[in-house]
Amino acid sequence: MAGSLTIKVRSREREQMVEFTGEVRRRLEESGAREGVCTLFVRHTTAGLTVNENADPDVVRDMLHCLRTLVPQHGMGFRHGEENSDAHIKATLVGSSVTVPFSGGELLLGRWQGIFLCEFDGGREREVIMQVMSDES
């Protein structure tokens, strides 16, 4: 069994990590797949995806602070006219996809793990492609 669908994720700030694990779980349940892998891919060059801690909001704050410090929006002599070169670089550092195995119809995330859209040029609505891959028929 294989299938893909689009999940829309909305950010409200220029730089933000938006957890959408619940939506992925809901869509996996709707698919009926029991064993396999779920791959998520963001269709934008200024946003990324990551699996990280979802229990302590300071982790998200610290991650965004670190990325802002490493790659500030201004002052590095970027030439791209849209003034979002930093967002492209941050998205490349984070990556555009994650893969999570599932068993018994449940994502095999750790106790404190969640799936996040990493927004670097928002706020806006982003499209995440979710593909469920399973040998079940």
Order of alpha helices (4+ residues) and beta strands (2+ residues): beta-beta-alpha-beta-beta-alpha-alpha-beta-beta-beta-beta
